[in-house]
Amino acid sequence: MADIKELKEKLFSDTRNGLKKATEEQIKEAYAFCEDYKKFLDNAKTEREAVTEAIKIASENGFSEYEKGKKYVAGDRYYINNRKKSAVFVVVGSESVENGVRIGAAHIDSPRLDLKPNPLYEEIDLALFKTHYYGGVRKYQWATIPLALHGVFVKKNGETINVKIGEDASDPVFVINDLLPHLASEQNKRTLNEGIKGEELNVLVGSFPFKADEGSELVKLNILNILYEKYGVTESDFLSAELEIVPAFKAQDVGFDRALIGSYGHDDRVCAYPSLMALTKIKVPEKTAICVLADKEEIGSVGNTGLNSNFLLHIISDIARMQGVEPQDALRKSQCLSADVNAAVDPTFQDVFEKKNASFVNNGVVITKYTGARGKSGSNDASAEYMAQIRKMLDSANIVWQTGELGKVDIGGGGTVAQYVASLDIDTVDLGVPVLSMHAPYETVSKLDVYMTYLAMGEFFK
């Protein structure tokens, strides 16, 4: 009769903490890898900035901008900048794309506050911006924290003016005020969801009036004058601007052991960065490798920069036709890792998770077979065959990994870009980093999990 211990080791899943599975060398490499990741986070707080940083990284690693009509051969590296808000990076493989391509798809937008088209107003001698929140935010979390303003004005003559205020030590920051507890008895009766309402997410931007001694809206006038002197814009230029309010926090190590990273925007730049870096390390893959950094995932992957559009289809079609292959033949043999995050079990809020099927910090990259809500609505549900292939790939490379769902069946749920890639007739599964406080202005992830995502994407691409 088999020894019980041996039998358990043979038949049970390995549920040890990932730090116990990882080698000392892997842990050391994880800490080193995340130093540059933190710099990326600080430099890429919006989707536009993420595209700029990603192209900079790619250019330093031999990528050049795509040239229509050019004949690309194995080992060539190029990128396509889609309207400055999403980007695709390609390394041409040695095989024909008739055998399919390998796609790593992540998104680079994060929950935030967008300025309304007519944002600036004055009330009781204070100037404020009106905002419209973007994506799934818990509105109360955005009050009384330091905020920064990022984005662009595009003037009628086509001139683009970049804006970034609140990041340098010498910069001012902005803030959304909240009631003091002494006067909040009525506010305290609200549900948590309405503790701060959407129309109360008003950003304080100034209080000093213009030099004149008389007149109305002098504080607003002073703010507009400051903007005009610095950027040459007027109030009407807000109508053709994309300006975002984001936390002014910097990415920092969390905990005495420095094993975690706290930052704004981990979802989903914590998967975008490892995916891109993995692609840059590939020389000549067998199958053409593609890293997609998409926009608009947080609001349904809409628009011509989101993956619920045809921009990826068009790019793959161009690659296929370049090699004399019908696009549908390339698509049906292609595979994708939808590099997106999952919710890590929080020790304080364990009751919303079904822990046998949840992901944990420091347990490695997490495979999410399906997302969606309630009855898997809005989900991609990966096949058993594809799951088996990814399992084998990860185990063969000694990558620490886990599986997880996003909360209990009747409580949790969420969406990723996976369903939109899968709709192109591509085998797709979600793979990424578990996150604590997901969608908060300050999220937390594990350095080991980030690094294991990088290793996983590298194995997939090669």
C-alpha positions as CSV (number, residue, x, y, z in Angstrom):
1,M,0.0,0.0,0.0
2,A,1.3,3.4,-0.9
3,D,2.6,5.7,1.8
4,I,-0.1,8.4,2.5
5,K,2.4,11.3,2.2
6,E,3.7,10.0,-1.1
7,L,0.2,9.5,-2.4
8,K,-0.8,13.0,-1.4
9,E,2.2,14.4,-3.2
10,K,1.3,12.4,-6.3
11,L,-2.4,13.2,-6.4
12,F,-3.0,16.5,-4.7
13,S,-2.4,19.9,-6.2
14,D,0.7,21.7,-4.9
15,T,-0.8,24.6,-2.8
16,R,2.5,25.8,-1.3
17,N,3.1,29.6,-1.3
18,G,4.8,30.5,-4.5
19,L,7.8,31.9,-2.6
20,K,8.5,28.4,-1.4
21,K,8.3,27.0,-4.9
22,A,10.5,29.7,-6.5
23,T,14.2,29.4,-6.6
24,E,16.4,31.9,-4.8
25,E,17.7,33.1,-8.2
26,Q,14.1,33.6,-9.4
27,I,13.3,35.7,-6.4
28,K,16.4,37.8,-6.8
29,E,15.6,38.3,-10.5
30,A,12.0,39.3,-9.6
31,Y,13.1,42.1,-7.3
32,A,15.5,43.4,-9.9
33,F,12.9,43.2,-12.7
34,C,10.4,45.2,-10.8
35,E,12.8,48.2,-10.3
36,D,12.3,49.1,-14.0
37,Y,8.6,48.2,-13.7
38,K,8.1,50.8,-11.0
39,K,9.7,53.4,-13.3
40,F,7.4,52.5,-16.1
41,L,4.4,52.9,-13.8
42,D,5.5,56.4,-12.8
43,N,6.0,57.4,-16.4
44,A,2.9,55.8,-17.8
45,K,-0.2,56.9,-15.8
46,T,-2.4,57.3,-18.9
47,E,-2.9,55.2,-22.0
48,R,-1.2,57.8,-24.1
49,E,1.8,57.9,-21.8
50,A,1.9,54.1,-21.8
51,V,2.1,54.0,-25.6
52,T,4.9,56.6,-25.6
53,E,6.9,54.6,-23.0
54,A,6.3,51.3,-24.7
55,I,7.5,52.6,-28.0
56,K,10.5,54.1,-26.4
57,I,11.3,50.7,-24.8
58,A,10.7,48.9,-28.1
59,S,12.8,51.3,-30.1
60,E,15.7,50.8,-27.7
61,N,15.3,47.0,-28.4
62,G,15.5,47.2,-32.2
63,F,11.9,47.9,-33.2
64,S,11.0,50.4,-35.8
65,E,7.7,51.9,-37.0
66,Y,5.8,49.8,-39.5
67,E,6.2,50.7,-43.2
68,K,3.3,49.7,-45.4
69,G,4.5,47.8,-48.4
70,K,7.8,46.8,-46.9
71,K,8.6,43.0,-47.1
72,Y,9.3,41.8,-43.5
73,V,11.3,38.7,-42.9
74,A,12.0,36.4,-39.9
75,G,13.5,38.3,-37.0
76,D,12.3,41.7,-38.2
77,R,10.7,43.9,-35.4
78,Y,8.2,46.6,-35.9
79,Y,5.4,48.5,-34.1
80,I,2.1,50.1,-35.1
81,N,1.0,53.1,-33.1
82,N,-2.9,53.2,-33.2
83,R,-3.9,56.8,-32.7
84,K,-1.4,57.3,-29.8
85,K,-3.7,55.3,-27.4
86,S,-3.0,51.7,-28.3
87,A,-0.1,50.0,-29.9
88,V,0.9,46.6,-31.4
89,F,4.5,45.2,-31.4
90,V,5.5,42.4,-33.8
91,V,8.5,40.1,-34.1
92,V,8.3,38.1,-37.4
93,G,8.7,34.4,-36.9
94,S,10.5,31.8,-39.0
95,E,7.3,29.9,-39.8
96,S,4.6,31.1,-42.1
97,V,1.7,32.8,-40.4
98,E,-0.4,30.1,-42.0
99,N,0.5,28.1,-38.9
100,G,-0.8,30.9,-36.7
101,V,0.6,33.7,-34.6
102,R,1.2,34.1,-30.9
103,I,-0.6,37.1,-29.3
104,G,-0.1,38.6,-25.9
105,A,-2.9,41.1,-25.3
106,A,-3.0,43.5,-22.4
107,H,-4.7,46.8,-21.8
108,I,-3.0,50.1,-20.7
109,D,-6.0,52.1,-19.6
110,S,-6.9,52.3,-15.9
111,P,-9.8,53.6,-13.8
112,R,-9.6,57.4,-13.4
113,L,-11.4,60.7,-13.5
114,D,-11.8,62.4,-16.9
115,L,-12.5,66.1,-17.1
116,K,-15.9,67.0,-18.6
117,P,-15.8,69.0,-21.9
118,N,-16.7,72.2,-20.0
119,P,-14.9,71.4,-16.7
120,L,-13.8,74.7,-15.1
121,Y,-16.1,76.7,-12.8
122,E,-16.0,78.9,-9.8
123,E,-18.1,78.6,-6.7
124,I,-17.7,80.7,-3.5
125,D,-14.3,82.0,-4.6
126,L,-12.9,78.6,-5.3
127,A,-12.1,77.2,-8.8
128,L,-12.9,73.5,-9.5
129,F,-13.0,71.0,-12.4
130,K,-16.0,68.9,-13.1
131,T,-15.2,65.2,-13.8
132,H,-16.8,62.1,-15.2
133,Y,-15.3,58.9,-13.7
134,Y,-13.9,56.3,-16.1
135,G,-14.3,52.6,-15.4
136,G,-15.2,50.8,-12.3
137,V,-14.2,53.1,-9.4
138,R,-15.3,53.2,-5.8
139,K,-15.9,57.0,-5.8
140,Y,-15.2,57.6,-2.1
141,Q,-11.6,56.4,-2.5
142,W,-10.8,59.4,-4.7
143,A,-11.5,62.1,-2.1
144,T,-8.8,63.7,0.0
145,I,-5.8,62.2,-1.8
146,P,-3.2,64.1,-3.9
147,L,-4.2,64.1,-7.5
148,A,-2.3,65.0,-10.8
149,L,-3.5,66.2,-14.1
150,H,-2.3,64.4,-17.3
151,G,-3.4,64.6,-20.9
152,V,-3.5,66.7,-24.0
153,F,-5.1,69.8,-25.5
154,V,-5.5,69.6,-29.2
155,K,-6.1,73.1,-30.6
156,K,-8.1,73.9,-33.7
157,N,-5.0,74.3,-35.8
158,G,-4.0,70.7,-34.9
159,E,-1.3,71.6,-32.4
160,T,-1.1,69.1,-29.5
161,I,-0.1,70.3,-26.1
162,N,1.0,67.8,-23.5
163,V,0.0,68.4,-19.9
164,K,1.5,66.7,-16.8
165,I,1.1,68.6,-13.5
166,G,1.4,67.1,-10.0
167,E,4.2,64.6,-10.5
168,D,7.4,66.6,-9.9
169,A,8.3,67.5,-6.3
170,S,8.0,71.2,-7.2
171,D,4.5,70.8,-8.8
172,P,1.2,71.7,-7.2
173,V,-1.3,68.8,-6.7
174,F,-5.0,68.8,-6.8
175,V,-7.7,67.4,-4.5
176,I,-11.3,66.4,-4.1
177,N,-12.7,67.6,-0.8
178,D,-14.9,65.7,1.6
179,L,-17.0,66.7,4.7
180,L,-15.5,66.7,8.1
181,P,-17.0,64.1,10.4
182,H,-18.5,66.8,12.6
183,L,-20.8,67.9,9.8
184,A,-21.3,64.5,8.0
185,S,-24.3,63.1,9.9
186,E,-26.5,63.2,6.9
187,Q,-23.8,62.0,4.5
188,N,-23.1,59.1,6.9
189,K,-26.6,57.8,6.1
190,R,-25.7,57.2,2.5
191,T,-24.7,53.8,1.2
192,L,-21.0,53.3,0.7
193,N,-21.6,53.5,-3.0
194,E,-22.9,57.0,-2.7
195,G,-20.7,58.3,0.1
196,I,-19.3,60.5,-2.6
197,K,-21.6,60.9,-5.6
198,G,-20.4,61.2,-9.2
199,E,-21.3,64.9,-9.4
200,E,-19.4,65.5,-6.1
201,L,-16.1,64.4,-7.7
202,N,-15.1,68.0,-8.2
203,V,-11.4,68.7,-8.2
204,L,-10.1,71.8,-6.4
205,V,-7.7,73.7,-8.7
206,G,-7.4,77.2,-7.4
207,S,-8.4,79.9,-4.9
208,F,-6.6,83.1,-5.8
209,P,-8.4,85.8,-7.8
210,F,-7.1,87.7,-10.8
211,K,-5.4,91.0,-10.0
212,A,-8.5,93.1,-10.7
213,D,-10.3,94.5,-7.7
214,E,-13.8,93.9,-9.0
215,G,-15.7,91.6,-11.3
216,S,-17.1,88.0,-11.1
217,E,-15.4,84.7,-11.5
218,L,-12.0,86.2,-10.9
219,V,-10.5,82.9,-9.5
220,K,-11.6,81.1,-12.7
221,L,-10.1,83.9,-14.7
222,N,-6.9,83.6,-12.9
223,I,-6.7,79.8,-13.6
224,L,-7.5,80.4,-17.3
225,N,-4.8,83.1,-17.4
226,I,-2.2,80.7,-15.8
227,L,-3.2,78.0,-18.4
228,Y,-2.9,80.5,-21.2
229,E,0.5,81.8,-20.2
230,K,1.8,78.2,-19.7
231,Y,0.1,76.4,-22.6
232,G,-1.4,79.0,-24.8
233,V,-4.9,77.6,-24.4
234,T,-8.3,79.2,-23.8
235,E,-11.5,77.8,-22.2
236,S,-12.8,76.6,-25.5
237,D,-9.8,74.4,-26.0
238,F,-11.1,72.1,-23.3
239,L,-13.6,71.0,-25.8
240,S,-10.9,69.2,-27.8
241,A,-8.8,68.0,-24.9
242,E,-8.3,64.6,-23.2
243,L,-7.4,65.4,-19.6
244,E,-7.3,62.9,-16.9
245,I,-7.2,63.1,-13.1
246,V,-5.0,60.4,-11.7
247,P,-3.4,59.8,-8.2
248,A,-0.2,61.7,-7.7
249,F,1.3,58.7,-5.8
250,K,4.6,57.2,-6.9
251,A,5.2,53.4,-7.2
252,Q,6.8,52.2,-4.0
253,D,7.8,49.0,-2.2
254,V,5.3,47.8,0.4
255,G,6.2,46.0,3.6
256,F,9.3,45.5,5.6
257,D,10.5,42.7,3.2
258,R,9.8,44.9,0.1
259,A,8.1,41.9,-1.6
260,L,5.1,44.0,-2.8
261,I,4.6,47.1,-4.9
262,G,2.0,49.7,-4.2
263,S,1.0,52.0,-7.1
264,Y,-1.8,53.4,-9.2
265,G,-2.4,51.6,-12.4
266,H,-1.3,48.1,-11.8
267,D,-4.5,47.0,-13.6
268,D,-3.4,46.3,-16.3
269,R,0.0,47.8,-16.8
270,V,1.3,45.1,-14.4
271,C,0.6,42.7,-17.3
272,A,1.3,45.1,-20.2
273,Y,4.9,45.8,-19.1
274,P,6.0,42.1,-18.6
275,S,4.3,41.2,-22.0
276,L,6.2,43.9,-23.8
277,M,9.5,43.2,-22.1
278,A,9.1,39.5,-22.9
279,L,8.6,40.3,-26.5
280,T,11.7,42.5,-26.7
281,K,13.9,39.5,-25.5
282,I,12.7,37.3,-28.3
283,K,15.2,37.0,-31.3
284,V,13.6,34.9,-34.0
285,P,10.5,33.0,-32.7
286,E,9.0,30.1,-34.6
287,K,5.6,31.7,-34.8
288,T,5.2,35.5,-35.4
289,A,4.9,37.0,-31.9
290,I,2.6,40.0,-31.3
291,C,2.2,42.1,-28.2
292,V,-1.0,44.2,-28.1
293,L,-1.4,47.1,-25.7
294,A,-5.0,48.1,-26.0
295,D,-7.1,51.0,-24.8
296,K,-10.7,51.2,-23.4
297,E,-10.8,47.8,-21.7
298,E,-12.2,49.4,-18.5
299,I,-15.3,50.6,-20.4
300,G,-15.9,47.6,-22.5
301,S,-13.0,47.7,-25.1
302,V,-15.1,50.2,-27.2
303,G,-13.9,52.6,-29.9
304,N,-11.2,52.3,-32.5
305,T,-8.4,51.9,-29.9
306,G,-10.2,49.1,-27.9
307,L,-10.1,45.4,-28.8
308,N,-13.8,45.3,-29.5
309,S,-12.9,46.9,-32.8
310,N,-11.2,45.6,-35.9
311,F,-7.7,47.1,-35.5
312,L,-6.1,43.8,-34.4
313,L,-7.9,42.0,-37.2
314,H,-6.6,44.5,-39.7
315,I,-3.0,44.2,-38.5
316,I,-3.0,40.3,-38.6
317,S,-4.7,40.5,-42.0
318,D,-1.9,42.7,-43.2
319,I,0.7,40.3,-41.9
320,A,-1.0,37.4,-43.5
321,R,-1.4,39.0,-46.9
322,M,2.3,40.0,-46.8
323,Q,3.1,36.3,-46.7
324,G,0.5,35.3,-49.3
325,V,-1.8,33.8,-46.6
326,E,-5.5,34.2,-46.3
327,P,-6.2,36.0,-43.0
328,Q,-8.8,33.5,-41.8
329,D,-6.2,30.7,-42.2
330,A,-3.8,32.5,-39.9
331,L,-6.4,33.4,-37.3
332,R,-7.9,30.0,-36.8
333,K,-4.5,28.5,-35.9
334,S,-3.4,31.5,-33.7
335,Q,-3.3,31.5,-29.9
336,C,-3.5,34.3,-27.4
337,L,-2.7,34.9,-23.7
338,S,-5.0,37.7,-22.6
339,A,-2.7,39.2,-20.1
340,D,-5.0,40.6,-17.4
341,V,-5.2,40.7,-13.7
342,N,-7.3,38.7,-11.2
343,A,-8.4,39.6,-7.7
344,A,-6.1,38.4,-4.9
345,V,-7.6,37.1,-1.7
346,D,-7.5,39.8,0.9
347,P,-7.1,38.5,4.5
348,T,-9.6,41.2,5.7
349,F,-12.3,40.4,3.2
350,Q,-12.1,36.7,2.7
351,D,-15.8,36.1,2.7
352,V,-16.3,37.3,-1.0
353,F,-13.9,34.6,-2.3
354,E,-14.3,30.9,-2.8
355,K,-10.8,30.1,-1.7
356,K,-10.4,26.8,-3.4
357,N,-10.8,28.6,-6.7
358,A,-9.2,32.0,-5.9
359,S,-5.7,33.5,-6.5
360,F,-3.3,34.6,-3.9
361,V,-0.4,37.1,-3.6
362,N,3.0,35.4,-4.0
363,N,1.5,32.3,-5.6
364,G,2.7,33.1,-9.1
365,V,1.0,34.1,-12.3
366,V,-2.7,33.2,-12.3
367,I,-4.6,31.5,-15.2
368,T,-8.2,32.5,-15.3
369,K,-10.1,29.9,-17.5
370,Y,-13.2,32.1,-17.7
371,T,-14.3,35.5,-16.4
372,G,-17.7,37.0,-16.8
373,A,-20.4,37.4,-14.1
374,R,-22.9,35.1,-12.6
375,G,-23.4,32.4,-15.2
376,K,-20.2,33.3,-17.0
377,S,-22.0,36.1,-18.9
378,G,-19.6,38.1,-21.0
379,S,-16.8,35.6,-20.7
380,N,-14.3,33.8,-22.8
381,D,-14.2,30.2,-21.6
382,A,-10.9,28.6,-22.6
383,S,-11.1,25.0,-23.9
384,A,-9.6,22.0,-21.9
385,E,-7.2,21.4,-24.7
386,Y,-5.8,24.9,-24.6
387,M,-5.6,24.9,-20.8
388,A,-3.6,21.7,-21.0
389,Q,-1.2,23.2,-23.4
390,I,-0.6,26.3,-21.2
391,R,-0.2,24.1,-18.1
392,K,2.4,22.0,-19.8
393,M,4.3,25.2,-21.0
394,L,4.4,26.7,-17.5
395,D,5.5,23.5,-15.8
396,S,8.1,22.7,-18.4
397,A,9.7,26.1,-17.7
398,N,9.5,25.8,-13.9
399,I,7.2,28.9,-13.8
400,V,5.2,29.3,-10.5
401,W,1.5,29.5,-11.4
402,Q,-2.0,29.2,-10.0
403,T,-5.6,29.3,-11.1
404,G,-8.3,31.6,-9.9
405,E,-11.8,33.0,-10.3
406,L,-12.8,36.6,-9.6
407,G,-14.9,36.0,-6.4
408,K,-17.8,33.8,-5.5
409,V,-20.2,32.8,-8.2
410,D,-23.1,35.1,-7.2
411,I,-20.9,37.9,-6.0
412,G,-18.0,38.4,-8.3
413,G,-17.3,38.6,-12.0
414,G,-15.6,40.9,-14.5
415,G,-14.5,41.1,-18.1
416,T,-11.2,41.2,-20.0
417,V,-10.2,41.6,-23.7
418,A,-10.2,37.8,-24.0
419,Q,-13.7,37.5,-25.4
420,Y,-12.9,40.0,-28.2
421,V,-9.7,38.2,-29.2
422,A,-11.5,34.8,-29.1
423,S,-14.2,36.2,-31.3
424,L,-11.6,36.3,-34.1
425,D,-11.4,32.5,-34.0
426,I,-8.3,32.5,-31.8
427,D,-7.7,30.2,-28.8
428,T,-7.5,32.5,-25.8
429,V,-7.1,32.3,-22.1
430,D,-6.5,34.9,-19.4
431,L,-3.2,34.9,-17.6
432,G,-1.8,37.6,-15.3
433,V,-1.1,39.0,-11.9
434,P,-3.3,38.8,-8.8
435,V,-4.0,42.3,-7.3
436,L,-5.0,43.5,-3.9
437,S,-7.4,46.6,-3.9
438,M,-8.0,46.3,-7.6
439,H,-9.4,49.5,-9.2
440,A,-8.4,51.5,-6.2
441,P,-6.2,54.6,-6.6
442,Y,-3.5,52.6,-4.9
443,E,-3.2,48.9,-5.8
444,T,-0.8,46.2,-4.5
445,V,0.9,43.4,-6.3
446,S,3.7,40.9,-5.6
447,K,7.1,41.2,-7.3
448,L,7.3,37.4,-7.7
449,D,3.9,37.4,-9.5
450,V,5.0,40.2,-11.8
451,Y,8.2,38.3,-12.7
452,M,6.4,35.0,-13.2
453,T,4.1,36.8,-15.7
454,Y,7.1,38.0,-17.6
455,L,8.6,34.5,-17.7
456,A,5.2,33.0,-18.8
457,M,4.9,35.5,-21.6
458,G,8.4,34.8,-22.7
459,E,7.8,31.1,-22.9
460,F,4.6,31.7,-24.9
461,F,6.2,34.0,-27.4
462,K,9.2,31.8,-28.1
